[in-house]
């Protein structure tokens, strides 16, 4: 894991994996952010962070993080999410009555949301996600007791039990 983590590189995956499946997942990450109330820029950051967490988290157990996946997944995925998935979802949601294929399209464009909703219902949770960037300077105290100005950014998740 440590060796893979420190040495990202270009992978030799099939074309459809790098340039169809990865953008699809990037689009679903983007849509998940939008469905959670994030704006377009924050949804892009969310997609980028989730993609990086996958590449440097799970994937490191098996192979080096892929440079092209770190770029293609969030960039192309967010474009597909913003210009294909989001308008498609909005047109479906505006219908008076949904057909089975409308529900299927909503699931295909946000499978993480379906899983999230199932887990929330199962455990009586309500989660919120926020992406913070840039953040105002905060004062941090170093190990030697001196204060320093620092900037922090990241994802905050809140789990509330009903």
N, C-alpha and C positions, 0 to 999 in steps of 0.2 A: 504494500500500500504506500509506504513512505517513498519508495523509489519512483513509483508511478506519479504520485502527487507532485513531486518536485520537477518532473520532466514532461510537461505537456508537449505534444507533437501532432503531426498530421496523420490521420488514420487512412487506411486503405479500404474503408467500408464501401459497399456497393453504392452506386449513384442514388438509387431510390431511398436508401437509408439516410444518407447525408443531406439530400436535397429535396426529398418529399416527406419522409417521416419526421425528421428533426424540425423542419418548418411547421409541420402540422402540430407537433407538441408545443412549439413556441407560440403558435396561434392559440392553443388551448390555455396556455399559461396567461397569455395576454387577456383572453376573454374572462378567465377566472378573476383577474385583477379588476376588470371593468365591471363584472357582476358584483364584486364586493364594494363597488363605489369609488374605485380609484379613477383618476383622470387618465388621459392617454399617455402622458409622459410617465406617470407613476406606474401604469400598467406595463410599459416598456421596461422600466427598471425592475419591476416584479418579475417579468419574464426572463430578464437577463440574470437576476439573482437565482431564480429557481433552476435555470439551465446550468449555471455555474455550480450550484449546490449538487446537482446530479453528476456533472462531470468530475468534480473534485471530491464527491462523496461516494456514491455507489459505484460509479464507473472505475474509480481508482483501485478497487479490489480486483478488477479483471484486466484493465489495460490503462494506458496513459490517457489523461484527458485530451480530447481532440480540439485542436485550435480552430478548425473549421466549424465544429459543432458549437463552440463557444461564441462564434460570430453568426453563423447561419441560423441557428435555432432562434435566438431572440430577435435578430434584425428582420429576417425574412418572415419569421413567424408572427411578429408584431404587425408587419405590413398586411399579411394575410388576415390576421385577426381584426385589424382596423377596417380594412377595405373589402373583405369578403364575409367573414364570419359575423361581425357585428351588424352590418346592414341586413344580412340574411336573418339573423336572430330577431332583429327589430321588426322586420316584415312579418315574421311568423307570430311574434307576440302581439302584433296589432290586429290579428284576425279575431273575429267573433268566436269562432269555434275551431279548435285544433283537431286535425286528423292524425292518424297514427304516424304518418311520415313526417308531420310537423314535430311531434314529440321525438321521433328518431333523430331528426336534424338538430334539435336542441341538445340531445344527449351526445351526438357525435361532435358538436362544436364546443361542448363543455363537459366532458366526461369526469373531470376532477370535481366539478360542482355537484354532479350526481352522487359520486362517492362521498363527498363532504356532507351533503344533505343527509345521506343515509346514516353516516356515523353520528352526525348531530342529533338526528331523531332517535337513534339507538341509545345514546348516552344522555339525552336531554341537554345537549350543549348548544350554545349560541356563540359562534366565533366571529371575531372581527380582525381584519388585517389592515395595517397602515404601512405605507412606505414613507420614510422621512429622509429628505435630502433637499437642498443643503440644510444643515442644522446650524443654529446659532452656536457661537463659541460657548463652551462650558468650562468651568474651572475644575481641574483634576488635581488631586494631591498625589505626588509621586512617592515612591518608597522611601525617599530620604526626607519627606515632610514638606518639601517645597511645592508651591502651587504652580500649575502650568495651564495655559489656555489650550484647549483641544477641541477638535471637531469629531462628532460621531455621526454615523449614518447607518441605517439598517431597516430591518423589518420588525415591527412589533405585532405580536399576536396576543389576543385576549380570549380566554375561554371562560364563559359564564355558564353555570349550571342553572337550569330552570327549576 
